[in-house]
Amino acid sequence: MQDLSSTIRRLALQQFKTARGSHDWDHTLRVHRLCRKIGAKEKADMDVLSVSAYLHDIGRSAEDHAKGAVCHAEKGAHMAETLIRHLPLSPAQKENVIHCIRTHRYRGNNIPETIEARVLFDADKIDAIGAIGVARAFLFAGEVGAKLHNPDAVIENTTAYSIDDTAYREYKIKLSKIINRIMTAEGKRIAQKRHDFMELFFHQFLQEFEGKREHTHEHHRGE
């Protein structure tokens, strides 16, 4: 497994030379670590999971350059077919890797049907919430030239990759709903803490943005 992991890691890294910070190689490494943590609990095929995690976002640059017109999960699955062709995996494992990549996207229509695909889906979504998720949402908004916040925008009428594609828009449309889409028991355990923090953050964010009176919390020592 170590040789396999090193090989696919090297192949995957080459696909991130033009990646934006919100979906860069560091994101892939975080997802890989989460996959190992969740996958061990869920008794997943760790070879399939490791390869899938390293390759899951290799189509992301194509989606960013096309401003969302290309689905990075479909593009990545197609790219991966060539990259894994000579790996020491069985035909069934290779098919599972392609399935994992194709079904990992939150906004996709393909449903993760294997335990490995469900673990990858969860790991990728967990990295989109919590403190890391908040930071990535603002980073992505900056990448597409969005405002910090637009309180006058009707979110249902806003579009992705526009000036109104703010971090708060992403929170309302996607991030706040991720907790209900997590598929594994271990994933739900990790996601709940991150979800709670994220909700608290955006509540505070709106309070400060709108200039409302901020609550103070007294801390009593020795209690």
Secondary structure, DSSP 4 states (H G I P E B T S, - for coil): -HHHHHHHHHHHHGGGTT--GGGSHHHHHHHHHHHHHHHHHHT--HHHHHHHHHHTTTTHHHHHHTTTSS-HHHHHHHHHHHHTTTSS--HHHHHHHHHHHHT--TT-SPPP-SHHHHHHHHHHHHTTSHHHHHHHHHHHHHHTT--S--TT--GGG--TTSTT--HHHHHHHTGGGGGGT--SHHHHHHHHHHHHHHHHHHHHHHHHHTTPPPP-----TT-
